[in-house]
């Protein structure tokens, strides 16, 4: 049984090494410098574009074009308050509640790709996130 556990741990470690080959994980301090005061753009799996600006106090107002939902009047844009922080593991965390929709609360390592772009947890175009000042 121990042999199986060690083999699984080795497999996970080798996978992690491969995932990091395409980019570099930012440290907590690097991440704090990058995200504090930055305007953030992120596209969800459903194609909704969200934008917010990380205020120094850990708050933001997030706006989305809400392609997943929208309403009967054809209005889609929604704006809501949210919060951000860098946790003890060095992950970027955000939380906001769309009210009557799916609340979001997630944390991710920020990876800087060889292309200079930033990604959530791994270098994958579907996980791209943009920070600009």
N, C-alpha and C positions, 0 to 999 in steps of 0.2 A: 504494500500500500504506500509506504514512504517513497518507494522508487517512482510510482506514478505521480505523486505530488511533486517531486523534484523535476520530473520530466515536464509536467504542466507549467511549473514556474519557469523553467528554461525556455519553453515555447513562448510564454507571455513576454519574457525579457527580450527575446530575439525579435518578436513582433514590435515591441516598443522601440527598439533600436532602429528598425526599418522605418517606422513612422517618423522618427526624428531626423532621418537622413535628408528629407526634403526641406527641412526648416529647423529653426532654432527656437526653443521655448524661452519666452521672456521671463526674467526673474521678477519678483514682486516689486522691487524698486524701479526696474526698467518699465514695467507695466504701469506703475503709478505715474511716472513721468509722461508716458505716452497718452494715457487716458484722461488724466485730470485736465479739465478745460477743453477737451477734444469734442468735436462734433462727430457722431457715430452714424454710419449707415449700414444697414443689414437687410438682406432679402431673405424672407422665410421660405420654407419648402413649398408653400402654396403660392409663392410669387409676390407676396405683399412686401412693399418697401417700408421700412421703419427708419426714422431719424430721431436723434436726440442729442443734446449737448450735456456732457458730464460736468455739472457744477462742482466746485471745490468742496462744498458741504455734503456731497454724496447724493444729491437730488438731480432730477432732470424732468423734462416734459417730453414725452414720446409722441410722435405723430406717425400714423400709418395710412397708406392708401387703401388698406383693408380689402384687398382683392378676394380674400376668402369669404367675407361676409357681405358687407354692403347692406342697404336696406331697400324697402319698397319704393322709396322716392328717388332711388338712384344715387343717393349720397353714400359715399364710402369712407371719406376721411374721418379719422377719430384721433383725438388728442387726450392723453391721460398723464398724470404724474407718475413718477417712478423713482427708484433709488438704485445706486450702484456702490460697489465696494470691491476692494482686493482682499480676499480672505487669507487665512493663515497658511494655506497651501500655495499661495501665489496665483490663485485663479481670479479672473474678472467675473464678478457676479452682478446680475441685474434682476430687478423685480418690478413688475407693474401689473395692474389689473385693468383689463379692458371693460369691465362691468358687463354682465350678461353675456360675456364671451369667455374665452379661455384665459385665465390669469397666467402670467409667465413668471417663473422664478427659476433661474438657471445660473450655473457657474461653469466656466471653461478656461482651460489654459489658452493663452494667446501665443500662437506660433508665427514667427516671421519666416515667410517662404523665401526661397532663393530669388524669386521674382520681385521681392521687396514688399509684397502684400502681406496682410495679416489674416489669420485663420483661427477658427474655433477648434481647438484640440488636435487638428491634423490638417495638413496641406491638401485641401480638396476644394475645387471651385465652388461647390455647393455650400461650403462652410466659411466663405470669405466674409470679412467684416472690415469696414473702412474707418480709420480714425484720421481726422484732419483738424488742424488748428489754424 
